[in-house]
Amino acid sequence: MQMWWDYFEGRMKVYKKKIADRYDISGLVEAQFEPGSCHRVLKNLLGIRRKREMDRLEGLEQLRALRELIKIYGKSHQFAAADICRIHRIWLKISILGQESTGGSTSPKTTLHSPPQTR
């Protein structure tokens, strides 16, 4: 019985290590914070460090996106994958500028615009 238990414990340690390695995101951009934000604000293009300022700006952007989306989609609209991509572009303010040909492959050029300045 002890031999089986030792085997089981050993396998569990290996399993837990694999899971920990699989989900380690510490090196990714998505897991980085703005310097001086005390790990409260994720790294962002605007350099915002204060959580309250980020929360306020995100709230304003959410309202802007919702107002724009209400004009586009009606109550009876049936959403497709392309609609979800469009919603993300509107929310993130990404403009697709066109296709750029490089060595026979095409890839869309995208730019992220800064949100409008608010007082």
N, C-alpha and C positions, 0 to 999 in steps of 0.2 A: 504493500500500500504506500509506503513512504517513497519508493522509487517512482511510482506513478505521480505522486504529488510533486516531487522534485522536477519531473519532466514537465508537468503542467505549469508550475511557477516559471520555469525557464522559457517556455513558449509564450506565456503572458508578457514577460519582460520584453521579448523580441517583438511581439505584437504591439505593445504600447510604444516602443521606440519607433517602429515603422509609422504608426499614426502620428506621433509627435513630429517626425521628420517630414511627413507628407503635408502637414498643415502649418509648418513654420513659415510665416509670412514676414518675418522681421526685416528681411532684406528688400522687400518690395516697396515701391513708391507709395502704394495704398496704405502702408503701415507706418509712414513717416509723418512726423508732426512739425509744425512751424516752430522754428527756434524762438524761445521766449514765451511759448504758449502753455508751458507746464503740462505738456501732453494732452491738451484739451482741444486743439484745433489741428485738423489734418493739413498737411502741406498743400498749398493752393497757389494758383497763378497770380493772385492779387496780393499775396504776402500778408493776409489778415492773420493777426495773432490773438485777438480777443474773441472769446467765445460768444459774448453778447453781440458783438458786431457781426460775426458770421451768422448767428441765428437770425438777426434782423435782416441781413442781406438775403439769406436763403428764403425767408418768409416773403420778402418783396418779389423775389424771382419766381417763387411758386405762384403767387397771385398773377404775375405777368404771364407766365406760361399757361395758367388756367384760363385767363381771359382770351388768350390767343387760340387755345384749343377749343373753347366753347364756340368760337366763330367757325371753326373747321368741321367739327363733328356734331351731328344731331343725335337725338335720343335713340333713334332706331338704327344707328350705324352699327354694322357688324365689323369688328376689328380684325385685321389681318396682321401678319408679321411686319409688313411694310409700314402699317400705321404705328406700331410700337416703336419702330426705328425713327419715324418722323416725330413722335412725341418726345423721344430722347433727344433728338436734335434741337427741338424747340426748347426743352427744359435746359439743356446745356448750351444753348445758343450756338450751335455748330452749323456753319454754312458749308455746303458742299459746293466747291468752286468749279469742279469739273474733273475730267479725266486727264491724267498725265501719262503719256506713253514713255516708258523707259525700257528699252531692250525687248520690245514686243509684249510686255505685260502692262496692264493698265491698273492704276491704283488711284482712288479718289484723293484729292487734296482737301484737307479740312483745316479750318481755323477756328479757334475758340475766341470769341469776342468778349471783351470786358463788359460787365454789367453797367447799365447807365449810372452815372453819379447821382446820388441822392443827398438831399440836404438834411 
